Amino acid sequence: MKTPRFVCHGCGAVVDAAALLPFRCPQAGAAGDDVDHLLAPEDSTPPHQGAIGSLPLVGRAGVGGPAETDPFLRYRTLLSPYRLARAWGLPDAAWSDIAGRLDRALIAVDGRGFRLTPMAPQPALAEAAGSPGPLWVKDETGNVAGSHKARHLMGVLLYLKVLEAARRPAGEGLRARRLAIASCGNAALAAAVLARAADWPLDVFIPPDAEPAVVARLTELGAAITVCRRRDDESGDPCYHAFRRAVAGGAIPFGVQGPDNGLAIEGGRTLAFEMAEGFREAGAAVETLFVQVGGGALASALAQGFAIAAEAGVIARPPRLMAVQTEGCAPLARAWQRLGDSDLADAARHRSWFMWPWENTPSSLAHGILDDETYDWWAIAAGMRASGGGTVVANEAAIARAHRLALAQTAVSVSATGSAGLAGMLSLPPSDQATAVIFSGVER
Ligand SMILES: Cc1ncc(COP(=O)(O)O)c(C=O)c1O
C-alpha cells in the first residue's frame, strides 16, 4: 500500500505523510503570499473510488464490517492515518489496538468513547418550524466531550499514535512536543479530553471571558491554560495568534482549523459518512443540509465527506450545503458574495480579497460560531458551489427561536450554537423537500 500523500489546494504542494507531518502546508506563511494554503488527503479528493471500494459505507464487507459501531474503526480505510499504518506494515489489528486503547481511556476520562451517533426525522420540530418536508436531526450532543469537535481531533490523535507505534523518523521527538489549541468552548473541551486519554500535555489559549465552568473542566482535565487579551497591534483572534506562536515554538497543532492541521478536517468527515449511511438505510433523499459555521471545519468536513459518500454511491448526490452564520459575524457570507461566479482556483490564490477578520467584536446567543475568520472558507465555498448551496445569515431572533424550538420539540438538550443550523432553515421560505440539520453541541 502506498503511503498517503497530502496536497495543498492553494499552491499544489505535495506532502508525503511518511516523511513530513501533514499539518500545515510547508509553503504557508511565505512573505507576500496571498495563497489559501490547506492540506487535504490526495486520494480522498475526487476521483477516489479506489480508496473506498471496501467500505461498509458502500455496503460491501469491509475491514470493519457493517456491525462496527466505532466510526474510527468502521471508516478506517478512508482515514489517512490508517492507510499510513498499513503502508508501514502495521497489521489491521494494530489499528484496532490503538483505537481500542484510546476508546477505553476515553470511557475512563469522559464516560464514553466514539460510537455512531443517533439521527432521526423530527416531525414535531418540522411542524413547529413550519416545514412541510421532513426534517432530519443528527444528534452530536452525546458524542465524546459533548459535541462533534472530538471527531476532528481524533483524526489527529490517531495519526500521532500511528507515528509512535511505527517508530519511524517522521515521529521522532513527537512525545516531547506539547499539543496546543486556541478555543474556549467545545473544541478546547474535546482537546482536553482526548489529550488526557492519550496522556499528552496540552496548552489551551483562551480569551478573558471564557465560561468559568469550561475553564474549571479544562483545569480538571489537566490542561495548561493561557488567557489571551486583545492587543491594539494585532487584528483577529488573540488566542489564535498565541496558538500560532506556540506551534512556531514546536507545539503540535491540536486545533480544529484546517489550515493549521488538515488532518482535523479528515476526522470530521466521519460525521458525513454516518449521515449518508443513515439516509441510505432509511431510503431518504435529503435535499438540503443547513450547517452552522464558525471557523469552518465542520462544514468543510461535511462537504468533503458527503462528496466522498456520493461518489461511492451511498447517496445519489450530496445535499445542498447551506452555511449558516449570524448577523453579528458573517465573514463566510461576505466571502461568498465576493466570490460570485469567479474561478475557485483563482480565488485560492487571492485569499485576502475574500477572507479577513470580522472588524467588529461579534456577539450572538450562538457564541460558538463567532470566529473572526472562517479559516476553512475555500473548501466550504467549493462544497456550496458543487452542491448548489449558499450562505444564510440568520438574525438573533431566528437563532433564539431555533434554540427554543429545538429544546421544546425534541428530547435533545442542545446549545444555541448547536441548533444554529436550524436558524438558517427558519430564515428561508419553507420547503417540502427533506432537510437535515446537526445538533452539534450539548447545552452546558
Ligand atoms: C457546537 C458547535 N457547533 C458548531 C460549531 C462550528 O464549527 P466550526 O468552527 O468548525 O465552523 C462549533 C464551534 O465551536 C460548536 O462548538
The ligand as an ORCA input file, in Angstrom:
! r2SCAN-3c Opt
* xyz 0 1
  C     -21.447     23.097     18.989
  C     -20.721     23.699     17.836
  N     -21.275     23.602     16.626
  C     -20.688     24.151     15.537
  C     -19.505     24.831     15.639
  C     -18.905     25.419     14.403
  O     -17.845     24.656     13.926
  P     -16.708     25.284     13.050
  O     -15.920     26.228     13.915
  O     -15.908     24.129     12.603
  O     -17.361     26.022     11.928
  C     -18.892     24.963     16.888
  C     -17.605     25.651     17.011
  O     -17.106     25.923     18.070
  C     -19.519     24.378     18.019
  O     -18.987     24.468     19.246
*
